[in-house]
């Protein structure tokens, strides 16, 4: 990003004083300290990929700013990434700029953000956390890769607060939201293999999410496989969620390995779990207002005396990560009817 800076980066080498102040004043940061992206720091990042540093990878909305290899690397430096993280960052930039991902619509009032799920050998190579605490602080790869993507959206796409970013409240998830799938401890097929990639390939998948909901064991302590899925499904829906009427909910569930093994031992596959969640998450028509119900009927999601959150079980996605304990995280999103929600996956080269 050195080509965009209004002050010579080489002359400012203290991320906690002069450069941080300059970055904050010029809206180059997410509000946290950043590392000066000097040419010397950028060079090792560029060296990890065999591409022209001035190649424009994407023209990023909403400002339609060109995202070059060099500019992407500069933001990765600012975020605190190590050079070996850069191929993941680059693939993630390609994913959020894919026509199938509605990046341009993330400037609305909802607190939407991309969530990056990484699969394949690269997870162990760079130390990306997939287990206990993987969505929280303490993991350099998770934190800085996710943060690099947000800085890229700010500096190259123009999503600085107070400018094109118009979210009413925004969200702490917008600082950084990235983790790996716990393939080694899962009883189910990895997410990237489910999408047609080989086990030995490294892939980043990006989802559009609006919030984070932790789902613990049900209060009646029914921790049977069916009881757990029923509790999860019942926790997914709300008649007050306007996303159900404007489009539909995009459903991403993160199961930890203990829950997945419990389901697998009961003979429940990932596809069967999706079908059961689809049924359990349906809401009775009696809880909806008349006008809302009419809108849902037009979308074909009123089935008898129940309303489905999504069009089909295939619209419910499941990833595996996290530490021990039978826990689940639900990451609801919003899928506009003109841009259906489907995660975008890109090969990490």
N, C-alpha and C positions, 0 to 999 in steps of 0.2 A: 504493500500500500504506500510505499515511499513516494511513488509518483503523485499521490494525492495530498500529501502533507503540505501545509502552508508554512512550516518552519523546518530548517534543516535537521533531520533526524540525527545526523552524525554529531551535531553539536549539543545534543540533549541526551545524556546517558544515565539519568537517574529516574527510574520508573516511579519512585515515590515522591518526587518533588517536581522538577521542571517539566519533564515530559508528561507525567500524569496530569499536571495542571493544564498543559497545552492540549492534551487529548480530550480532557473533560470540557474545556472551553470551546473546542471545535467539534464536539459531539462525535468523537472517534471511539468512545468507550461505552461500556454498559454501566458505568458508574464505579467500577472497581479498578484498581491499579492495572496498568498494562505495561508490557515490555516494549521498549523502542524497537521498531522493525528496521534495523540497520541492514544495509546490503550484506554485511558479513554474517548476520544472523539468518537472513533469508536464503542465502546461497545453499546451505546444506539441505534445506527443505526442497528446493527446486531440483537438487541432485537426486532425489529419491524417485523421480518420475522422468521418463524419457520423452519430454515434450518441450516445445518452444516456450520459454518463460513469458513471451508476449502473446501467446495464443489466448483468444477469448473463449473461455469455456461456456459462458452464458451471459446473456444480457438480462440483468436481474431487475424484476419489478420491486417496488412501484416506480422508482426513479429511472428505470431502464439503464442502470449503470453497467458498464462492461466489467465482467469478472475475469481477469486474466490469471494465468498460473501464478505470476509474480504477486498480483494483488491478493489472491487467496492465501499464498504463502505468508505474506506480510501480516495478515490478520491471524493466521495460526501462530506466528511468532508472538504477536501482541497478547494472545490468549494464554500463552505459557505452554504450548504444545512442544513436544520433542519432534525432531525431523522424521523419525520413523512413524509418527502418527499421520504424516501428511497425505499418503495415498488414501487413507480413510476419509479425511476431510475433503479431499478432492472428489471422491466418489459421492460423498454426501451432498456436495454442491451440485453435482450433476443430477442427483436424485430430486432435490427440491426444485430444480429448474426444469424437470421433465414435464412435458405437456399434461401428463396424467396426474400431476400434483398441483393443487390449486394455490400456489405460493402467492399469486397476485391478490387472492381474496383474504389473506391473513392480515389485512390492514383495517379490518372492520372493528366494531366495538367489542366483539367477543374476545376473551383472553386466549386465543388459539396459538399454538406453537407446534413446530415439528418435534416428534420424538424419534430418535435414531436407534435402531436395533441392529447390532452387528453380529454376524455369524462367520464361522469358518476359522481356519488356523491363525488368522491375524490377531484374534482376541488374546491368545496366549503370547504371541510374539511381542505385542506392545503392552501387555499387562492390563488389558481392559477387564474390569471387574464384572463378573456375572453372578456372584453369590451374595453373601450377606452384605446388606447395606449398599447394593449396587446402584441404587437410584439416589443415594445421598452423598454427603461430603466425604472427602478422604482419599479419593482415587484420582490420580493425576490424569490418566488417559481419559476416563469418563468425563471428568470435569472440564478439561481443556479442549477436548474435541467438540463437545457440545457448546462450549463457550465460543470457540472459533467460528462455528456456524452462525451463532447469533451476531458476532462482530461483523461477519461477512454480510449478513442481512442488513446490519446498520450502515456499514461504511460503503459497501458496493451497491446494495439495493436501496438505500435511503430510508431504512426503517428506524431512524433515530427518534426517541420520544419527543413529542412536541412538533414533529414535522409530519411525515406520512403516517406514522404510527398513531392510530386513533382509538386504541382499546380503552374502554371506560375505566377499568381497574388494572389491566395487564395481569401478569402472573409471575410468581417466583420461578415457575417452570421455564420461563423465557430466558433465564440466565444460562442454563445448561441442562440438557435433557438427553442423555445418551447412555446406553449400557449394552452389554453383550448377552447373548442367550447362553444359558447353562446347558450346553449340549451334552457334556460328559455325564451329568447326573440325571438327565431327562430319560423318561421311558418312551417318549414320543419322538417322531421324526422332527429334525430341526426345521425351523421356519424357512430357511433358504432352500432346503431340499424339497419341502412342501411346494415351493414356488418354482421348482424345475432346475435348480442349480445342483452341482455335485457337492458331496460332503467336503471334498478337499478345496473347494473354492471359497474365497472370502467375499462376503456380500454385506452391504449396508442397505437396510430398508427404512423408509421414512413414513411415519404415520402423522395424521393431522389430529391433534388432541386439544381439549379445552381445559381439562382439570384432572385431578388425581384423587381417587377414592380408595382408601384401604378397607378391605373386607376381611374381618377376622372370622373366627369360628362362630356359628350360629349360637344364639343365647340359650337355646334349648339343648345344646350340646349334642345335637344330632350330627355327628361327624361321619356318618355313612357316606359312601360315594354319591348316592342319589340325594341325600340330605344336603351335602355341601354344594352340589350343583343347583339344587332348588334355592338355597339361600343366596347363592351368587346371582342367579337369574332374577330373583325378587328384588335384589339390591340395584339392578341395572336401570330400571325404568322410573320415570316420574311424569305424570300428566302435565306438570308445569313446565317441562323442558320444551321450549319453542322450537328446538331443532327437529322435533318430531313432526312439526307441521310444515316448516320451510323446506325440509329435505328429509333426512332421517338421521338417527344416531349412528355414528361410526364406532363400532364396539371393538376395543382392544382389551383383552384380559391377560394379565401376567400371573401365571400360576407358579408357585415355587415347586421344587422337585418332589417334596414329600406329598403334596396334593396330587401331582401327576402320577406318582407311583401308586398311590392309593386308588386312583381311578383305573390305571392300567391293570392292577391286580384284580380288579373287579370285572375285567374284560371290556372296559369302556375305552374306545379309541378316541383320538382327537376329533374326528368327524362326528362320532356319536355324541361326544360332549357338546359340540356346537349345536347339534340338533336338540339336545335336551335343554340347553341354555335358551335356545330360541323359543321353546315351548314355555319354560318356566318364567321367562321375562315378559310374557304377554300380560297386558293390563286389561281389566274389565272395562267395557264401554261405559259402564255406569259412573266412572270417575272423571269422565271428560265432559267439558261443556259442549253444548249442542253444535255451535259453529265449528269448534275444533274437530269434533267428530265427523262433520261433513267434509272437512278438508282431508282428514285421514281416509275417509271412504273414497274420495277422488284419487288418492294415491294407491288404493288397493290394499291398504294395510288393516282394514277392518275385516276380521274373519269370524263370522258368527257373532258372538257377544264379547269378542276379545280384540285387542289391538296389538299388532306386532311392532316391535321397535325398529326392525330392519326388514328388508324385503325377503331375505332367505337366510338359513343358517350359514351359508357361505360368506355372509357379510359380517360374521363374528370371527375375529382373529384372536389367536392365542399364542403367547410366547412363554418361555420357561426361564425363570431366573429367581434370584433371591436366596436367602439363608433358610435354615431349618425352621419348622413350625408350619402348620397347615394354613397358609395365608394366601391371599389374592389381592392384586391391585387392579382396579378398573380405570381405564383411561378413556372416558367418553370423548367423542369429537362431534363434528358437524359435517354432514355431507349435503351439499346443495344438489337439488334435483338435476341441475344441468352439468354438475361435475360429481358423479358418484364417488363415494369414498372407496378407494382401493390403495393400499400401500404401494409405493414405488420402490423397487429394488434395483441396485446397481452393483456390478462386479467391481471389487477393489483390485486394481491392477498394480 
